Amino acid sequence: MARPKVSGPELALRATQPATVVRPNTVDEDDRLLDIRTLVTLLNCSETLIYRMIRDGEFPPPIRLGTLTRWRLRDYRRWMQRAATKGAS
């Protein structure tokens, strides 16, 4: 496909306009996914404890993406807020 030839005032106008930046779809921060190693670091506990809390209904269940196991940041934050509220009362 051939580009149309531009000259004169139109060319000068294009030269002064900022380039358009096309960004990929941005993900809402709360929709980010955490892996088990990140949770272990954030909670300062073992993988075993996290899976035990899931089994006992005390921690949000993971999302399975094929062979990957991930948790939504949103679910983790809600759990932390509830845990902080429970601990404060």
VODODREN-456371 format. One record per atom (N, C-alpha, C, O, CB): residue in one letter; x, y, z. Coordinates in steps of 0.001 Angstrom, whole numbers, plus 500000, padded with zeros to 6 digits. Glycine has a CB too. Example, Ala and Ser with C-alpha at 12.3 -4.5 7.8 and 13.67 -1.06 7.14 Angstrom:
BEGIN
a513190494310507800/a512300495500507800/a513200496700507800/a514236496681508465/a511308495527509046/s512850497750507080/s513670498940507140/s512900500030507870/s513409501138508039/s514084499402505725/
END
This chain:
BEGIN
m500841498837500000/m500000500000500000/m500894501236500000/m501731501403500888/m499039499992501212/a500718502093499014/a501545503288498887/a501026504389499795/a499819504568499961/a501581503771497432/r501961505116500376/r501592506250501225/r501325507464500345/r502038507692499368/r502709506560502267/p500303508244500685/p500075509466499908/p501212510453500152/p501737510561501260/p498711510110500274/k501570511156499109/k502640512131499218/k502131513363499955/k501046513868499665/k503182512510497823/v502912513835500896/v502532515011501691/v503588516074501488/v504787515798501525/v502377514660503211/s503127517294501272/s504082518392501102/s503475519692501604/s502290519754501932/s504502518532499622/g504292520714501660/g503824522057502011/g503321522169503431/g503910521599504349/g502742522475501080/p502212522917503625/p501700523200504967/p501294521941505735/p501461521882506953/p500517524131504872/e500766520941505040/e500350519716505721/e501554518998506321/e501472518446507419/e499606518784504750/l502674519009505596/l503888518386506089/l504392519124507326/l504807518492508297/l504966518364504996/a504359520448507299/a504805521250508434/a503915520988509646/a504413520921510769/a504802522751508076/l502608520839509437/l501680520578510522/l501971519216511154/l501976519088512379/l500232520640510015/r502207518222510341/r502510516895510863/r503808516895511665/r503928516186512663/r502600515888509723/a504762517682511229/a506053517720511906/a505938518333513294/a506744518019514170/a507058518499511076/t504946519208513515/t504824519867514818/t503907519124515771/t503891519439516961/t504319521272514639/q503138518145515295/q502237517396516160/q502995516280516872/q503847515620516276/q501063516818515349/p502684516074518139/p503370514985518850/p502954513633518275/p501846513464517765/p503059515040520368/a503854512702518372/a503559511359517889/a502496510729518784/a502470510966519991/a504843510485517855/t501648509950518203/t500623509246518958/t501234507965519512/t501819507170518777/t499375508940518072/v501088507784520800/v501618506584521437/v500465505611521625/v499467505933522270/v502313506915522803/v500605504448521071/v499594503417521223/v500073502466522309/v501127501842522184/v499328502664519873/r499298502361523364/r499674501492524477/r498809500245524453/r497634500300524092/r499534502227525833/p499390499137524835/p498573497932524909/p497516498100525992/p497635498972526853/p499449496686525188/n496505497281525949/n495471497354526982/n496134497276528346/n496899496356528634/n494420496217526812/t495829498248529169/t496416498239530503/t495532497423531422/t494308497431531288/t496597499677531048/v496140496731532338/v495423495884533274/v495244496663534568/v496186497266535082/v496175494539533519/d494030496640535083/d493777497256536375/d494675496560537401/d494791495335537399/d492255497153536773/e495298497331538260/e496265496755539200/e495665495618540018/e496342494627540291/e496792497832540134/d494406495751540409/d493776494698541207/d493564493407540437/d493327492362541042/d492459495179541733/d493645493458539117/d493487492258538297/d494814491538538064/d494844490488537422/d492862492621536963/r495888492083538571/r497185491412538413/r497159490081539153/r496408489891540110/r498348492306538939/l497995489175538686/l498014487836539264/l499303487602540034/l500381488020539612/l497850486776538174/l499177486933541160/l500319486621542014/l500587485123541963/l499655484320541933/l500068487085543476/d501848484755541952/d502179483335542009/d502462482955543465/d502503483815544344/d503406483007541093/i502653481677543704/i502828481183545067/i504081481759545724/i504078482038546923/i502897479663545066/r505145481936544954/r506378482485545538/r506172483912546025/r506715484312547055/r507519482446544517/t505385484671545280/t505091486045545700/t504280486035546990/t504546486817547903/t504326486807544589/l503288485145547064/l502486485048548294/l503335484630549483/l503179485168550580/l501339484054548106/v504229483679549274/v505127483233550346/v505933484415550874/v506104484570552083/v506076482114549842/t506423485238549965/t507211486414550354/t506340487444551075/t506728487966552120/t507870487053549115/l505161487735550514/l504283488743551117/l503808488336552511/l503725489163553418/l503080488990550220/l503502487062552663/l502957486582553934/l504025486067554897/l503751485817556070/l501958485492553674/n505234485915554387/n506330485383555198/n505937484047555837/n506075483839557042/n506733486396556287/c505442483154554974/c505051481822555441/c505391480799554364/c505922481158553313/c503529481771555792/s505093479543554613/s505426478490553657/s504284478267552662/s503141478658552898/s505746477185554394/e504631477628551549/e503618477233550570/e502609476292551230/e501405476383550989/e504277476553549335/t503120475397552059/t502257474422552734/t501180475116553552/t500019474709553527/t503086473505553637/l501560476163554277/l500586476882555090/l499531477548554209/l498346477526554541/l501289477932555964/i499948478136553092/i498988478776552184/i497986477748551673/i496779477990551699/i499720479451550997/y498478476600551206/y497572475569550696/y496685474991551797/y495541474621551534/y498369474451550038/r497197474910553024/r496380474453554151/r495257475451554429/r494120475051554680/r497252474258555415/m495573476760554386/m494542477782554606/m493485477738553505/m492303477958553772/m495179479183554669/i493902477456552271/i492941477317551168/i492024476132551443/i490803476242551330/i493674477137549803/r492616475008551803/r491851473795552090/r490826474032553203/r489708473518553149/r492797472654552481/d491218474815554211/d490346475088555359/d489395476263555120/d488640476640556017/d491188475365556586/g489427476839553921/g488534477953553596/g488943479272554210/g488128480189554312/g487157477631554032/e490197479381554621/e490688480596555270/e491438481523554325/e491814482627554717/e491582480232556416/f491662481095553088/f492410481888552112/f491720481725550766/f491177480658550479/f493923481447552038/p491732482771549931/p491045482674548637/p491612481559547757/p492825481356547710/p491140484001547901/p490742480848547069/p491227479794546178/p491948480386544973/p491659481514544574/p490065478909545713/p492867479649544400/p493611480158543240/p492810480049541951/p491759479411541887/p494923479405543088/i493345480691540944/i492831480582539576/i493787479650538855/i495004479786538986/i492720482001538849/r493264478728538114/r494113477817537348/r494099478255535895/r493039478378535282/r493637476337537489/l495282478489535348/l495459478862533943/l496328477788533308/l497555477892533304/l496107480301533788/g495698476773532779/g496470475644532269/g497168474973533439/g496522474481534363/g497500476100531192/t498491474959533389/t499260474361534491/t499657475394535547/t500258475041536562/t500513473681533944/l499328476653535316/l499704477717536254/l498660477883537346/l497465477704537112/l499895479042535513/t499116478222538523/t498247478517539653/t498551479941540089/t499686480270540433/t498451477493540831/r497524480780540073/r497705482188540406/r496563482682541281/r495490482079541320/r497803483036539133/w496807483797541990/w495803484450542809/w495664485883542339/w496650486529541985/w496169484387544315/r494425486382542337/r494192487790541988/r494674488669543136/r494433488368544305/r492680488057541684/l495346489743542797/l495791490705543802/l494587491234544577/l494669491460545784/l496570491870543141/r493485491429543888/r492249491925544516/r491796490978545636/r491440491426546725/r491122492078543454/d491812489665545362/d491393488687546370/d492345488684547565/d491918488583548716/d491320487282545754/y493640488798547273/y494633488843548353/y494410490074549226/y494453489973550452/y496069488849547776/r494172491238548612/r493961492470549386/r492711492377550257/r492724492802551412/r493850493676548445/r491630491820549705/r490405491643550501/r490664490728551692/r490213491001552805/r489266491067549629/w491386489654551453/w491704488722552526/w492520489430553605/w492259489251554795/w492471487499551977/m493498490225553203/m494328490952554160/m493481491930554977/m493668492051556188/m495456491702553430/q492552492627554319/q491689493571555041/q490831492844556080/q490693493304557213/q490785494340554051/r490254491700555680/r489454490911556608/r490293490390557767/r489862490407558920/r488796489751555880/a491500489925557442/a492386489410558492/a492777490519559453/a492856490293560661/a493646488775557879/a493024491717558932/a493381492849559800/a492201493254560672/a492378493592561843/a493851494051558960/t490999493221560107/t489798493559560869/t489553492527561959/t489204492878563086/t488575493657559943/k489736491248561621/k489545490163562596/k490548490290563731/k490197490094564895/k489685488782561915/g491790490617563403/g492834490735564401/g492650491934565316/g493086491925566467/g494161490816563732/a491992492974564787/a491801494198565568/a490642494060566547/a490571494804567525/a491557495386564641/s489734493120566300/s488563493006567192/s488750491994568287/s487852491796569104/s487344492644566405/
END
